[in-house]
Amino acid sequence: MRLGKLKESVWQRSVEKQLHKNLNRYKTASLGDALVLSPEAGSGRTAWLTAAVAPVRGWILAPERLVARALASAAACRMGSGPDLRTYPQLHISAILSPETEEQPFKKLVRDLDRLAWDQNMFLFVDRAEVSPAVTSLLLYGWLQGPAGSAAPGAGAPEKGRPDYSGWDICMAGDLAAEGTALIAAEKRPELEQRYTRDYIDAAGTTLDRQALKRMQDILAKHFPGPVLDLGQGGVFGGLWELAVAARVGLSVELKRIPVRQHTIELCEYYRLNPYKLHSGGNLLILCEDGPGLVDRAGQAGVRAAVIGRAETGNDRTVSYDDEVRYLEPPDMDEIYKIV
């Protein structure tokens, strides 16, 4: 099989169709890897969410990448978080290390993860850590658990009762390919220093820090109950395809509206990468009835967001740039694997 995320067809026939589903105990909570547990299956008083966190491979920016993905997952499923420590989501992780790993780098990794998670009102738990000859570098994977926010999708109605999303706005929060840009800047720094200044590379490496996903989590939980997808492998093209499939809509998207930083454009041009297929951890796709209202609230919170398109009736999924229109294709291998 190809590198990266499983193809949609492989996932459906080899994972979804192999699982028993007890809808009296849980429901799909978002368009991502999340479930909402019913009161009977949870605390007896409130619904609790569990959400998968996409794995991180490699030591480069590992804490930043993992926490950004956890925040995106929490925002996508409206996991609650408040001033009371008991409402903090719990981030559980496991680590697999190569036999060459020294103790000090791992110690620093855990310390950095704990600091970043605490800064974002999350408790960190390391459930398991082991050294394995099966890996050549670091592998981190985990899951989140926390109380469902007031607007958590799936907490009130069964999946069959989902509304018709055609005509809704498609919004994007965060800058295009935030994680991919930061990863390239960190991984290829010696090479990039031959072309760009150190300050420029430093700025490119901080794209993940600017996403402010905690603020989007609060905004979505309070004001916008529509479907949300946290982006990752396959970039925004892959995310748009997944959004359309899960919401059962077509879509039309104007690529020029997508928020993007000059660092991403230049690094992708230098390495001949398609930025729309580059890893976009740290970004959210949001279906909502009031796109301009969401963009306005995000801007007030210091988050760059934009209405990038519209959900349509039918199955046509098109993206356009100026006068050029093309049909969206199923997710391909992420561009990051071409150089990292």
C-alpha positions as CSV (number, residue, x, y, z in Angstrom):
1,M,0.0,0.0,0.0
2,R,1.1,3.6,-0.5
3,L,2.7,5.7,2.2
4,G,0.5,7.8,4.5
5,K,-3.2,7.7,5.1
6,L,-5.2,4.7,3.9
7,K,-7.2,5.2,0.7
8,E,-10.9,5.8,1.4
9,S,-11.9,2.6,-0.4
10,V,-9.4,0.5,1.6
11,W,-10.5,2.1,4.9
12,Q,-14.2,1.4,4.2
13,R,-13.7,-2.3,3.2
14,S,-10.9,-3.2,5.6
15,V,-11.8,-1.2,8.7
16,E,-15.3,0.2,8.8
17,K,-17.0,-3.0,7.4
18,Q,-15.1,-5.2,9.8
19,L,-16.3,-3.4,13.0
20,H,-19.3,-4.1,15.2
21,K,-21.3,-0.9,15.8
22,N,-23.5,-0.5,18.9
23,L,-25.4,2.8,18.2
24,N,-26.9,2.7,21.7
25,R,-23.5,3.3,23.2
26,Y,-21.9,5.7,20.9
27,K,-22.4,7.9,17.8
28,T,-20.2,9.6,15.3
29,A,-19.3,12.9,16.8
30,S,-17.6,14.7,13.9
31,L,-16.2,14.1,10.4
32,G,-12.9,13.1,12.0
33,D,-11.9,10.2,14.1
34,A,-14.1,10.9,17.1
35,L,-17.0,9.3,19.0
36,V,-19.4,10.8,21.5
37,L,-20.3,8.4,24.3
38,S,-23.9,8.5,25.6
39,P,-24.5,9.4,29.2
40,E,-25.2,5.7,29.9
41,A,-21.7,4.8,28.6
42,G,-20.0,7.8,30.2
43,S,-20.3,9.6,33.5
44,G,-24.1,9.4,33.8
45,R,-24.5,13.2,33.7
46,T,-22.7,14.5,30.6
47,A,-21.6,13.2,27.3
48,W,-17.9,12.4,26.9
49,L,-15.9,12.5,23.7
50,T,-13.0,10.4,22.6
51,A,-11.0,11.5,19.6
52,A,-8.0,9.9,17.8
53,V,-4.9,12.0,17.4
54,A,-3.0,11.5,14.1
55,P,0.4,9.9,14.7
56,V,3.7,11.9,14.5
57,R,6.7,10.3,13.0
58,G,10.2,11.6,13.5
59,W,11.8,13.9,16.1
60,I,11.6,17.2,14.2
61,L,9.1,19.5,15.8
62,A,7.4,16.4,17.4
63,P,5.9,18.1,20.4
64,E,4.6,21.0,18.4
65,R,3.1,18.8,15.8
66,L,1.4,16.4,18.2
67,V,-0.2,19.2,20.3
68,A,-1.4,21.0,17.2
69,R,-3.0,17.8,16.0
70,A,-4.6,17.2,19.4
71,L,-6.0,20.8,19.4
72,A,-7.4,20.4,15.9
73,S,-9.1,17.1,16.9
74,A,-10.5,18.8,20.0
75,A,-11.8,21.7,18.0
76,A,-13.3,19.5,15.3
77,C,-15.4,17.5,17.7
78,R,-16.1,20.4,20.1
79,M,-14.4,18.8,23.1
80,G,-15.2,21.0,26.1
81,S,-12.6,22.9,28.1
82,G,-13.1,25.4,30.9
83,P,-11.4,27.1,33.8
84,D,-12.1,24.1,36.1
85,L,-9.2,21.6,35.9
86,R,-11.8,18.8,35.8
87,T,-12.9,20.0,32.4
88,Y,-9.4,19.8,30.8
89,P,-9.2,17.2,28.0
90,Q,-6.8,14.4,28.6
91,L,-4.2,13.7,26.0
92,H,-3.0,10.1,26.2
93,I,0.1,9.2,24.1
94,S,2.3,6.2,23.5
95,A,5.8,6.3,22.2
96,I,7.8,3.8,20.2
97,L,11.5,4.5,20.1
98,S,14.3,3.1,18.0
99,P,17.1,1.2,19.7
100,E,19.5,4.1,19.0
101,T,17.5,6.5,21.1
102,E,19.3,8.1,24.1
103,E,17.4,8.8,27.3
104,Q,18.1,12.6,27.3
105,P,16.3,13.4,24.0
106,F,13.3,11.4,25.1
107,K,13.3,13.1,28.5
108,K,13.3,16.5,26.8
109,L,10.5,15.4,24.4
110,V,8.2,14.5,27.3
111,R,9.0,17.7,29.1
112,D,8.2,19.8,26.0
113,L,5.0,17.8,25.4
114,D,3.9,18.4,28.9
115,R,4.6,22.1,28.7
116,L,2.8,22.6,25.4
117,A,-0.2,20.6,26.5
118,W,-0.5,22.4,29.8
119,D,-0.3,25.8,27.9
120,Q,-3.4,24.7,25.9
121,N,-5.4,23.4,28.9
122,M,-4.7,19.7,28.4
123,F,-3.4,17.1,30.8
124,L,-0.7,14.9,29.3
125,F,-0.6,11.1,30.1
126,V,2.2,8.9,28.7
127,D,0.4,5.5,28.7
128,R,3.3,3.5,27.2
129,A,6.8,3.9,25.9
130,E,8.9,1.2,24.4
131,V,12.0,0.6,22.3
132,S,11.4,-1.5,19.2
133,P,13.6,-2.7,16.4
134,A,10.6,-2.3,14.1
135,V,11.1,1.5,13.9
136,T,14.0,3.6,12.8
137,S,12.9,6.9,14.4
138,L,10.3,8.2,16.9
139,L,6.6,7.3,16.5
140,L,4.1,9.0,18.7
141,Y,0.4,8.2,18.7
142,G,-2.5,8.8,21.0
143,W,-6.0,9.9,21.8
144,L,-8.0,12.6,23.6
145,Q,-10.8,12.3,26.1
146,G,-12.9,15.1,27.4
147,P,-16.4,16.5,28.0
148,A,-18.5,17.3,25.0
149,G,-19.1,21.0,24.3
150,S,-22.6,22.4,24.1
151,A,-22.6,22.2,20.3
152,A,-20.9,18.8,19.9
153,P,-22.3,17.3,16.7
154,G,-23.8,13.8,17.2
155,A,-24.6,14.3,20.9
156,G,-28.3,15.1,20.1
157,A,-29.4,13.3,17.0
158,P,-28.6,10.0,15.3
159,E,-26.5,10.0,12.2
160,K,-29.5,9.3,10.0
161,G,-31.0,12.6,11.0
162,R,-28.2,14.7,9.7
163,P,-29.3,17.8,7.8
164,D,-28.8,18.6,4.1
165,Y,-25.6,20.7,4.0
166,S,-26.0,21.8,0.4
167,G,-25.8,25.6,0.2
168,W,-23.7,25.9,3.4
169,D,-20.4,27.8,3.3
170,I,-17.1,26.0,3.4
171,C,-14.6,27.9,5.7
172,M,-11.0,27.3,6.4
173,A,-9.3,28.3,9.7
174,G,-5.5,28.7,9.8
175,D,-2.9,29.1,7.1
176,L,-2.5,26.6,4.3
177,A,-0.2,23.7,5.0
178,A,0.9,25.0,8.4
179,E,2.5,21.8,9.6
180,G,4.1,21.0,6.3
181,T,5.7,24.4,6.0
182,A,7.1,24.2,9.6
183,L,8.4,20.7,9.0
184,I,10.2,21.6,5.8
185,A,11.8,24.7,7.4
186,A,13.1,22.6,10.3
187,E,14.1,19.5,8.3
188,K,15.8,21.3,5.4
189,R,17.3,24.2,7.3
190,P,21.0,23.7,6.3
191,E,20.0,23.6,2.7
192,L,17.6,26.5,2.9
193,E,20.2,28.7,4.6
194,Q,22.0,28.8,1.3
195,R,19.1,30.6,-0.2
196,Y,17.2,32.4,2.6
197,T,18.1,34.4,5.7
198,R,17.9,32.8,9.1
199,D,15.1,35.1,10.2
200,Y,13.1,34.1,7.2
201,I,13.6,30.4,8.0
202,D,12.7,31.0,11.6
203,A,9.5,32.6,10.6
204,A,8.6,29.7,8.3
205,G,9.2,27.3,11.2
206,T,6.7,29.0,13.4
207,T,3.6,28.6,11.2
208,L,2.2,26.0,13.6
209,D,2.5,28.4,16.5
210,R,0.2,30.9,14.8
211,Q,-2.9,28.7,14.3
212,A,-4.5,29.4,17.7
213,L,-6.7,26.3,17.6
214,K,-7.7,26.6,21.2
215,R,-9.6,29.9,20.3
216,M,-11.3,28.1,17.4
217,Q,-12.4,25.3,19.7
218,D,-14.2,27.8,21.9
219,I,-15.8,29.6,19.0
220,L,-17.1,26.4,17.4
221,A,-18.4,25.0,20.7
222,K,-20.4,28.1,21.4
223,H,-21.6,29.4,18.0
224,F,-21.2,27.0,15.0
225,P,-22.6,23.4,15.4
226,G,-21.9,22.3,11.8
227,P,-19.5,19.6,10.6
228,V,-15.7,20.3,11.1
229,L,-12.7,18.4,9.8
230,D,-9.2,18.7,11.1
231,L,-6.8,18.6,8.3
232,G,-3.6,16.5,8.0
233,Q,-2.1,14.2,5.4
234,G,-3.2,14.9,1.9
235,G,-3.5,18.6,2.6
236,V,-6.5,20.7,1.9
237,F,-7.3,18.8,-1.3
238,G,-7.5,15.5,0.7
239,G,-9.5,17.3,3.4
240,L,-12.0,18.7,0.9
241,W,-12.6,15.3,-0.6
242,E,-13.1,13.7,2.9
243,L,-15.5,16.6,3.9
244,A,-17.6,16.1,0.7
245,V,-17.8,12.3,1.2
246,A,-18.7,12.5,4.9
247,A,-21.3,15.3,4.5
248,R,-22.7,13.7,1.3
249,V,-22.4,16.9,-0.8
250,G,-20.7,18.3,-3.8
251,L,-18.6,21.4,-3.5
252,S,-17.1,24.3,-5.4
253,V,-14.0,26.0,-3.9
254,E,-12.0,29.1,-5.0
255,L,-8.3,28.4,-4.2
256,K,-7.3,32.0,-4.1
257,R,-9.5,32.6,-1.1
258,I,-7.5,30.1,1.1
259,P,-5.3,31.8,3.7
260,V,-1.6,31.2,2.9
261,R,1.7,32.7,4.0
262,Q,4.4,33.7,1.6
263,H,6.8,31.2,3.3
264,T,4.6,28.3,2.2
265,I,4.4,29.5,-1.4
266,E,8.2,30.0,-1.7
267,L,9.2,26.7,0.0
268,C,6.8,24.8,-2.2
269,E,8.1,26.5,-5.3
270,Y,11.7,25.8,-4.3
271,Y,11.0,22.0,-3.8
272,R,8.4,21.8,-6.5
273,L,5.6,20.7,-4.2
274,N,1.8,21.3,-4.5
275,P,0.9,23.3,-1.4
276,Y,-2.7,22.1,-1.6
277,K,-1.5,18.5,-1.2
278,L,1.0,19.3,1.6
279,H,0.4,18.2,5.2
280,S,-2.0,20.7,6.8
281,G,-2.0,19.7,10.4
282,G,-3.0,22.8,12.3
283,N,-5.9,23.7,9.9
284,L,-9.6,23.2,10.1
285,L,-12.3,22.9,7.4
286,I,-15.7,24.0,8.6
287,L,-19.2,23.7,7.1
288,C,-21.5,26.4,8.4
289,E,-24.6,28.4,7.5
290,D,-23.0,31.8,8.3
291,G,-19.5,31.7,6.9
292,P,-18.9,35.5,7.1
293,G,-20.0,35.4,10.8
294,L,-17.5,32.6,11.6
295,V,-14.7,34.5,9.8
296,D,-15.5,37.6,11.8
297,R,-15.4,35.8,15.1
298,A,-12.2,34.1,14.2
299,G,-10.6,37.4,13.2
300,Q,-11.6,38.9,16.6
301,A,-9.9,36.0,18.3
302,G,-6.7,36.5,16.2
303,V,-7.2,33.6,13.8
304,R,-7.0,33.9,10.1
305,A,-10.0,32.3,8.4
306,A,-11.9,32.7,5.1
307,V,-15.0,31.5,3.3
308,I,-13.3,29.4,0.5
309,G,-16.3,27.8,-1.2
310,R,-19.8,26.4,-0.9
311,A,-21.4,22.9,-0.5
312,E,-23.4,21.9,-3.5
313,T,-26.2,19.5,-4.3
314,G,-25.0,16.4,-6.2
315,N,-21.5,14.8,-6.3
316,D,-19.5,17.3,-8.4
317,R,-16.4,18.5,-6.5
318,T,-14.7,21.3,-8.3
319,V,-11.8,23.7,-7.4
320,S,-11.0,26.8,-9.3
321,Y,-8.1,29.3,-9.6
322,D,-9.0,32.4,-11.6
323,D,-10.8,31.0,-14.7
324,E,-9.3,27.5,-14.5
325,V,-11.7,24.9,-13.1
326,R,-10.8,21.3,-12.4
327,Y,-12.5,18.4,-10.7
328,L,-11.2,17.3,-7.3
329,E,-9.6,13.8,-7.2
330,P,-9.4,11.3,-4.3
331,P,-6.6,12.0,-1.8
332,D,-3.1,11.2,-3.1
333,M,0.1,10.6,-1.2
334,D,1.1,13.6,0.8
335,E,3.7,15.9,-0.8
336,I,5.8,15.9,2.4
337,Y,7.0,12.4,1.5
338,K,8.8,13.7,-1.5
339,I,11.4,15.4,0.6
340,V,11.1,14.3,4.2
